[in-house]
Amino acid sequence: MATHDINNPEVTDEQPIQVVPLLPLRDVVVYPHMVIPLFVGREKSIRALEAAMADNKQIMLVAQQSADVD
């Protein structure tokens, strides 16, 4: 694995950086290859899903540490 200085803008990787929409999940942990329904209500979450569906249908799911925080 190549190492590089992230503070040096002259350094480039072989592959471009991929931007993926992020969906924080409250009170649920999702593992690879799991199939579960996602109930989405927050406006930011809806926009993340819409962005994923409009592009390459990839989204990053993360478990939210505290369900109380928005």
Secondary structure by P-SEA (a helix, b strand, c coil): ccccccccccccccccbbbbbbbbbccccccccbbbbbbcccaaaaaaaaaaaacccbbbbbbbcccccc
